[in-house]
Amino acid sequence: MEPITTTAMIGTIVGYLAKTIKDNKSVQDFFKDFTIASVQLLWHLFIKSVNEYENIIA
């Protein structure tokens, strides 16, 4: 029987944690909310009003 290397153990643990986090609904909701908040923040930093936005795309 071959001894288990530290690298293999760490790889297994990280893989398990990544899968658990990916499948966790609260983590998915956090990233969704974080993305929406980031887009809104950037929107307000660069575009001050809807009229300014309409002038840019027109």
C-alpha angles and dihedrals in degrees: 000000000000119000117247111248124225090240092055092048093049091047091052093048094047091047091051093048092048092051092047092050092045092052095045111107095207091055091049090050091049093054091045091051091043091053093049092048092048093052091048092049093050090046091056093044095056106025117045100188144006090252090058089050091050090050091052096051096039 
